[in-house]
Amino acid sequence: MTDTPRDAAASTDASPAQSATDSPTIFHDLHAFVAELRITGLYLAPAGDRLVAARTELNTKRNGYVTALWELPHPSRRSRGHRSASDAGQSPRRLTRGVDGEALAGFTAHGDLLFTAKRDTGDDEHTDETTLFLLPRGGGEAFVVARRHGGFASLSIARDSGRIALTSAIHPRAADDEDDRALASERRETKTSAILHTGHPVRYWDHDLGPARDQVLIAEPLDPADPDPRLDLRRLTSFGPAERLGEVIISPDGGTVYADVSRTLHGTTARSRIVAIDADSGEVRTLAAQDDHNLGLAALSPDGSVLLLSRSTVANDTRPLAMELVKADLETGELTPAYTGFTNWPSDVRIAPDNTTAYFTADLEGHGAIHRLDLGSGTVTVLTEDVRHYSALALDERSGQLIALADAIDAPPLPVRCDPATGEISPIPCGIEAPAVPGSLTEVTAAAEDGTPLRAWLCLPEGAGATEPAPLLLWIHGGPFGSWNSWTWRWNPWTATARGYAVLLPDPAISTGYGQEMIDRGWDQLGGSPYDDIMLLTRATLERDDIDETRKAALGGSYGGYMANWIAGHTGDFFDCIVTHASLWALDQFRGTTDAASHWNAHLSDEHNAKYNPADGTCEITAPMLVIHGDKDYRVPIGEGLRLWFELLTSADQDPAQNPHRFLYFPDENHWILSPNNSVIWYETVFAFVDRHVRGIEAEMPRLLG
């Protein structure tokens, strides 16, 4: 068992975070922390000459977040007589200023910006509709080009013809667009919320599905000479109640729309297939479908000749989830693997114009990496050798440079440029700098009983050492298919190090980035190998002289909450307290009530649940528990938290005044605590709870809890 600290050079390469100092940081002041500016999206125009970032900040009332669009410096060729931000002083330029914020939808063939927003445009008839605006690339005011009461779920623009494919929710029984709008208005005015379902699922994450269903709409490109340009939206599809439309990609010539569509086959069993839709006639042709896999769109080449799909196994209790990229023949739908021997899960796929190379991101051994795929040989090469995590990957087809958001455990996402030839990473100015973190980052490693190498990040507070060992907080990641390899605003470890705690972030069995074998190790035993790995890494950490082995707590959310519950029932008073957020408790109940019941009902068999059901260990729980749950959580429904709380109190059978357990309930939050002030309450309550039980400090609970 060893630990590997980052040396100075590694730290410099790993992230743009500055060295922490003894002075207070935003992590010491939670209100300042939730108010920190952040980049939440990055978008490159197809021509490669415009780079736009979504920048999120607190609203004027400081009780919610709003997002504005900013153009970032990006080396470009002058085009059509216009100037990019890089031509105008190498500084970011704000493009939108809506009170309620905006979301980028895409770029037109001319490089104009399309974005969605809910704004008062002086038209009372459409106040509840999502509006699509166009902001000319040459400057001027944004103007309305389309409105939809069902919003716009996705948008794809044909690179050559400029034709636009959009998806929007439409009521199945509506005769036309006017009838659809009237039906939505009548439901709203009469306060009718009823939805009649014939299949599953009925909810998704935090919102109800139906009665309107997403359909594909087509619009011809706007005429620049039109004095009042509006998109004429033409409905293209009529998918039924048993079908759910996902992402869409329109071909460069605008003749075909590719879409992934999930269809319920029988009961709750569903499969996701790829369809090709004729953009003129609306004829839908199944391009690719497999009984034992789900398929999703990954990328279409710039010339429209190469289509890459993601293919994932239909998992059950004995067949683990696995994911890969495949090439689809555009005529026959025949699927062939895009590579061999690579078993990490790809995302953010981009195909180069010559059709010989693709790029993608993937988790990699506790961080992430940008990968190059040779489409001829199937060879995958890792381009980036640092400890960053990458997302929002884009390819500048003129220069061959890659654009992405880069972050790390100790640095929030910021835009960077990657040279594929060398893997060199350079920052892109965005008007935001990474905050200094209050502590240092190191690694803990160990070997599992089966010989599998294990690792974890360890965030240490300033001053931790043999003379002042720090109390330990074990933070368990969710998923369960995930990794502690990136920045997080919701479970940020540096808010804990600022308060003197060390935070252990382990990647046990079922973690991504370590090959398929790491997923397989714990697939059929959620409370088996993952639990053993976590406890092994925890004990290895407690052997360090800068960690106080007598003061420790375990915390986790979602699957991490499942594991926190499992730990509570299997470790007695080993931990001073347990914090469990949005957690799985009664697996037989959870598998049929989650919005992802099709997956979890197949995974959590009766045999599995008989061995690894946290609720069966209720009577063994002795450590004080803080239970946290949001009522709008449809992934792990509130019934899990309510049942855990009831059974915890029933088992303890104590007078309320003596009860050490607590239940923090958010009536209007979902699987995540997203509003800024509720986030502050979350952190304050968690730290007050662990202070009381780990440090023996009678910390006050937040005043706003009443």
ABEGO torsion letter per residue (X at the ends): XBBBBBBAAAAAAABABBBBBABBBAAABAAAAAABBBBABBBBBAAGABBBBBBBBBBAAGABBBBBBBBBBBBBBBBGGBBBAAABGGBBBBABABAAEBBBAEBBAAGBBBBBBBBBAGBAAAAABBBBBBBBAAEEBBBBABBBAAEBABBBBBAAAGBBBBBBBBBAABABAAAAAAAAAAAAAAGBABBBBABOBABBGABBBOABBBBBBBBBBBBAABABBBBBBBBABBBBAABBBBBBBBBAAGABBBBBBBBBABEABBBBBBBBBBAAAGBBBBABBBAABBBBBABBBAAGABBBBBBBBBBBAABBBBBBBBBBBAAAGBBBBABBGBABBBBGBBBBAAGABBBBBBBBGGBBBBBBBBAAAGBBBBABABABBBBGBBBBAAAGBBBBBBBBAABBBBBBBBBAAAGBBBBBBAGBBBBBBBEBBBBBBBBBAAGBBBBBBBBBBBGBBAABBBBBBBBBBBOABBBBABBBAABBAAAAAAAGBBBBBBBBBGBBGAEAAAAAAAAABAABAAAAAAAAAAAAAAABAABBAABBBBBBBEAAAAAAAAAAAAAEAABABBBBBGBBABAAAAAAABAAAAAAAAABBAAAAAAABAAAAAAABABBBBBBBBAABAABBAAAAAAAAAAAAAAAGBBAAABABBBBBBAABBABBABAAAAAAAAAAAAAAAAAAAAGBBBBBBAAAX
